[in-house]
Amino acid sequence: MNGRFSRLEVESKPVLAAMEQSEPVQVGNAIRTSQNDMELADDAYRHGRFEHALQMFTKALGKNQSISAAWVGQVQMLVELGEYSEARLWGDKALELFRNHGDLLAAKARACLRQGDKAAAMECSDASMQSPGNTPMRWEARGEVLLPKNPARARDCFDKALADPTADWFDRVVIAREYLFHGRGVLAMEMAQAAVGLKSGHGYCWYVLGTTQEHVGWADQAATSYQRALDLCPGLAQSKDALRVLRSRSIPQRVWRRIGGLFKR
C-alpha cells in the first residue's frame, strides 16, 4: 500500500482489541472522544471540506475501530477527493470487518462507477440494496449507478432517498453533486435549489447551486450564488476560487458557455 491509503492505516492497536470500546484522548484540558471526531467530520463534510472530514474520520477510527460510520465516511471522502482506487481498497478493508454492510457497499459502488468499472458498481449496489436496513445513502448510490444509462430510474431512486425519514437538506446537495458529476446540469440545479430552499443560511448550499448554474452557462446567477456563499461563510475557499475564475472570463467565453449550457440536461 502506498500514498494516502498507507497514511490512513490505524497503527495504534490490533483491530479486534480496538473494537472493544472507544478511548477518550486528552487534548489540552479537554477530552475529545471518537464521537467528537465524528461530529467534526460530519460538519466538515457538510461544508465541502472533504480533506478535513477524512482526517477526522481517521482520528475517530484511531480511537475506536468499531465505528462503521467512520469507515463509510473514509470511503465517501476518498470518492469526493477523486481517489477512486484507494476508496475501493479502503472499502474492501472495511468490508473484512463489516461483511455485507449496506452503506459500505454503497460507498464502494460509487467508487467503482467513477473509476469506470460499471459491472463492479452494479454488483456492489445490488448487494447494498439486499443488505438489512435502509438509508438515503444506499438509494443515492443506486441512483448514481443507474444514472448514465437510465436517468428515469435514477430519479426514482433519488426520490426514494429523499423520502427516507432520516433524509435532510444535505441529501439534496449530495444528489445535486452526483447529477453534476455526470453532466446533468439542469437536474443538478433543480436539486441544489431545493437544498437552498431548505437551508438558505448555509454557505455550502449556495456554492453548490452556483456550480450548477455555472455548468449550464448562467454566469450572472452563479456569481450571485458564489457571493451569497461567501457572505454566509467568508472562509469558503471553493467560492472564492470559483468567483475569481468566473469573473476572469471574457464576455465571449461567457456567451459560449451559456450556449453550451443549453445542451447540458
C-alpha positions in Angstrom: 0.0 0.0 0.0 1.2 3.5 -0.7 0.1 7.1 -1.0 -2.9 8.3 1.1 -4.1 4.7 1.8 -0.9 3.9 3.8 -1.4 7.1 5.8 -4.9 6.1 6.7 -3.8 3.0 8.4 -4.6 2.9 12.1 -1.4 1.8 13.8 -2.3 2.2 17.5 -3.8 -1.2 18.2 -4.7 -4.6 16.7 -8.2 -4.3 15.1 -10.0 -6.7 17.4 -8.6 -5.1 20.6 -9.5 -1.6 19.3 -13.1 -2.7 18.6 -13.9 -3.2 22.2 -14.5 0.4 23.2 -13.7 4.0 22.5 -10.8 5.6 24.3 -11.1 9.3 25.1 -8.0 11.3 24.2 -6.7 14.2 26.2 -6.4 17.4 24.2 -5.1 20.2 26.5 -7.6 20.4 29.3 -10.4 18.8 27.3 -11.1 15.2 26.4 -12.0 14.6 22.8 -13.8 11.3 22.1 -14.3 9.4 18.9 -17.9 10.8 18.9 -16.5 14.3 18.9 -14.3 13.4 16.0 -17.3 12.0 14.1 -19.3 15.3 14.7 -16.4 17.3 13.4 -16.1 15.0 10.4 -19.8 15.4 9.6 -19.6 19.2 9.9 -16.6 19.3 7.6 -18.4 17.1 5.1 -21.4 19.3 5.1 -19.2 22.3 4.4 -17.4 20.6 1.5 -14.2 20.3 3.4 -13.5 16.7 2.3 -9.8 16.5 3.2 -10.5 17.7 6.8 -13.5 15.3 7.1 -11.3 12.4 6.0 -8.8 13.3 8.7 -11.5 13.4 11.4 -12.9 10.1 10.3 -9.4 8.6 10.5 -8.9 10.1 14.0 -12.2 8.6 15.2 -11.1 5.2 14.0 -7.8 5.6 15.8 -9.7 5.6 19.0 -12.4 3.1 18.1 -12.3 0.9 15.0 -15.8 -0.4 15.7 -17.4 2.8 14.3 -18.7 1.5 11.0 -19.9 5.0 10.1 -16.3 6.2 10.2 -15.2 3.5 7.8 -18.0 4.5 5.5 -17.0 8.2 5.9 -13.5 7.5 4.8 -14.6 5.7 1.6 -17.0 8.6 0.9 -14.4 11.2 1.3 -11.9 9.4 -0.9 -14.6 9.3 -3.6 -15.2 13.0 -3.2 -11.5 13.7 -3.4 -11.3 11.7 -6.7 -9.1 8.9 -5.3 -11.2 6.1 -6.5 -8.6 3.3 -6.4 -7.9 4.0 -2.8 -11.6 4.3 -2.0 -12.1 0.8 -3.3 -9.2 -0.6 -1.3 -10.4 1.1 1.8 -13.9 -0.2 1.2 -12.5 -3.8 0.9 -10.6 -3.4 4.1 -13.7 -2.2 5.9 -15.8 -5.0 4.5 -13.4 -7.5 6.0 -14.7 -6.3 9.4 -18.3 -5.4 8.5 -19.3 -8.0 5.9 -22.3 -7.1 3.7 -22.6 -3.7 5.3 -25.1 -1.8 3.2 -23.6 1.7 3.4 -20.0 0.4 2.9 -21.2 -1.4 -0.3 -23.0 1.7 -1.5 -19.9 3.8 -1.0 -17.8 1.3 -2.8 -20.3 1.2 -5.6 -19.8 4.9 -6.2 -16.0 4.4 -6.3 -16.3 1.6 -8.8 -18.6 3.6 -11.0 -16.4 6.7 -11.1 -13.4 4.5 -11.8 -15.2 3.2 -14.9 -15.9 -0.3 -13.5 -19.7 -0.4 -14.2 -20.1 -4.1 -13.6 -18.5 -3.9 -10.1 -20.5 -0.8 -9.3 -23.8 -2.6 -10.1 -22.7 -5.7 -8.2 -21.9 -3.6 -5.1 -25.1 -1.7 -5.4 -27.2 -4.8 -5.7 -25.5 -6.2 -2.6 -26.1 -2.9 -0.8 -29.8 -3.0 -1.6 -30.1 -6.6 -0.4 -28.4 -5.9 2.9 -30.6 -5.4 6.0 -31.7 -1.8 6.7 -32.4 1.2 4.6 -30.6 4.6 4.3 -30.7 7.5 1.9 -27.1 6.8 1.0 -27.9 3.4 -0.5 -30.6 4.9 -2.7 -28.3 7.8 -3.7 -25.6 5.4 -4.7 -28.1 3.3 -6.6 -29.3 6.3 -8.4 -25.8 7.3 -9.4 -25.0 3.8 -10.7 -28.2 3.9 -12.8 -27.9 7.5 -14.0 -25.6 7.1 -17.0 -28.0 4.7 -18.8 -31.4 5.2 -17.1 -32.0 8.7 -15.8 -35.7 8.0 -15.1 -34.9 5.0 -12.8 -32.1 7.1 -11.2 -34.6 9.8 -10.4 -36.9 7.2 -8.8 -34.0 6.1 -6.6 -33.2 9.7 -5.6 -36.9 10.3 -4.8 -36.8 7.2 -2.5 -33.6 8.5 -0.8 -35.3 11.9 -0.1 -38.5 10.1 1.2 -36.5 8.4 3.9 -37.3 9.8 7.4 -33.6 10.5 8.0 -33.0 12.5 4.8 -32.4 16.2 5.1 -31.2 19.2 3.1 -27.7 17.7 2.7 -29.0 14.7 0.8 -30.2 17.1 -1.9 -26.7 18.6 -2.0 -25.3 15.1 -2.4 -27.7 14.3 -5.3 -27.1 17.6 -6.9 -23.4 16.9 -7.0 -24.0 13.4 -8.4 -26.1 14.8 -11.2 -23.4 17.4 -11.9 -20.6 14.9 -11.9 -22.4 13.1 -14.7 -23.1 16.2 -16.7 -26.8 16.6 -15.8 -26.7 20.3 -15.2 -30.3 21.2 -15.2 -31.3 18.4 -12.9 -28.4 19.2 -10.6 -29.6 22.8 -10.4 -33.1 21.8 -9.5 -31.8 19.7 -6.7 -29.5 22.4 -5.5 -32.3 24.9 -5.5 -34.3 22.5 -3.3 -31.4 22.3 -0.9 -31.1 26.1 -0.7 -34.9 26.3 -0.1 -34.5 24.1 3.0 -31.2 25.6 4.2 -30.8 29.1 2.9 -28.5 30.1 5.6 -25.8 27.6 4.7 -23.0 28.8 2.5 -22.1 25.5 1.0 -25.7 25.1 -0.3 -25.2 28.3 -2.2 -21.8 27.3 -3.5 -23.2 24.0 -4.9 -26.1 26.0 -6.5 -23.5 28.3 -8.1 -21.6 25.3 -9.6 -24.8 24.0 -11.2 -25.7 27.4 -12.5 -22.2 27.9 -14.0 -22.4 24.5 -15.6 -25.5 25.4 -17.6 -24.0 28.8 -18.5 -25.8 31.1 -16.1 -22.8 33.1 -15.2 -24.6 36.0 -13.6 -26.7 33.8 -11.4 -23.7 31.7 -10.5 -21.7 34.8 -9.4 -24.6 35.8 -7.2 -24.7 32.4 -5.6 -21.0 32.3 -5.0 -21.1 35.7 -3.4 -24.0 34.7 -1.2 -22.0 31.7 -0.1 -19.1 34.0 0.8 -21.4 36.3 2.7 -22.6 33.4 4.8 -19.3 31.7 5.1 -16.3 34.1 4.4 -13.8 31.2 4.7 -15.3 29.1 2.0 -12.3 28.7 -0.3 -14.2 27.0 -3.1 -16.5 30.0 -3.5 -13.6 32.4 -3.5 -11.8 30.4 -6.2 -15.0 29.9 -8.3 -15.9 33.6 -8.2 -12.4 34.6 -9.2 -12.3 32.3 -12.2 -15.8 33.2 -13.2 -15.0 37.0 -13.2 -11.8 36.4 -15.2 -13.7 35.0 -18.2 -14.3 37.3 -21.2 -17.8 38.1 -22.4 -17.5 35.8 -25.5 -16.4 33.0 -23.2 -19.5 33.5 -21.0 -21.8 33.6 -24.1 -20.3 30.4 -25.4 -20.7 28.6 -22.1 -24.3 29.8 -22.0 -24.9 28.3 -25.4 -23.2 25.1 -24.4 -25.3 25.0 -21.3 -28.5 24.7 -23.3 -27.4 21.2 -24.2 -26.5 20.1 -20.7 -29.6 18.5 -19.4 
